[in-house]
Amino acid sequence: MQARKLPPDDGASVVRVTRLRRWNDGAYKKYLEACAKDLGISINVLYKRAGVDPSSHSTDATKNGRSIEQILALADACGKDPALLIAAGTMGRGKNVAADLELAKLAVVSTLASHMYVALSPSQPSPRDYQKFLNAVTAAMKITD
């Protein structure tokens, strides 16, 4: 967060808090292009499947990022978890790229762990099962690419 002073409009100083944006539009676009390639379709076809105007792919959204509606639609069209698209758009913008990558890995692993929990555990798991999950998630976080 960054504070900046605005000119006073009623004689009192006003401080407005603005949020620093961290959107990496280039990385987001490259990820979508890779998804389209994996599906064997063009980026325009992917956008059309999602119901999103394909021309939005050529616009620069570095300043304000992409809308969540667009991200959700495109994630659905390429069969990906929306967290992966968001991770692609937020990685590499800060000073600590390694921390961004670790955070992206954590997002993917936590999503997978929650899906596994729901899919594999119709009843309450035992404490031993919790320990197995914890060990699996921890092991996945230690894997380096």
Steps between C-alpha positions, in 0.01 A plus 500: 500500500616848422356818644480817299365838596217646299425869491264593784143568397361621833805654663617170657780284366375179346718192467387241252640150504562349160585141427812419305411269214708193432353363176734340248287514186774358279534186711121463516473519120785252450330256736171528308683454171662182639157376613357560153795320342450203736137486391604518134308822436587861432485767768205658316305173513577467872364849567190429290436175691518702819257760368766770527583742221826369344623856447540534877804270475683769302416778746743587777359441847825558689364800690165360618526125448227279355142467622418201713208419268741475207746288698224261612360466147842436346595253774180308432562504124848354539408263782737659750457611858456881503775517764750397232403792277518738793837358601629549144391864511657573836833318475816689429382853577655545840863517601491143631409281203587183695240588765237552228579158357475338842167673558372377164610144587322529834180614326508202264585247772236634740236485226595142417505403868152641557365319193661175614356542847147543366534222242661242726342572837122457511533467878719678752865391456707368786783708650742264322345601165554866585868428562526324161347803328730737682803291401386488135444876481832572670682264262338666199614843619862378524507387136710737289445554132 
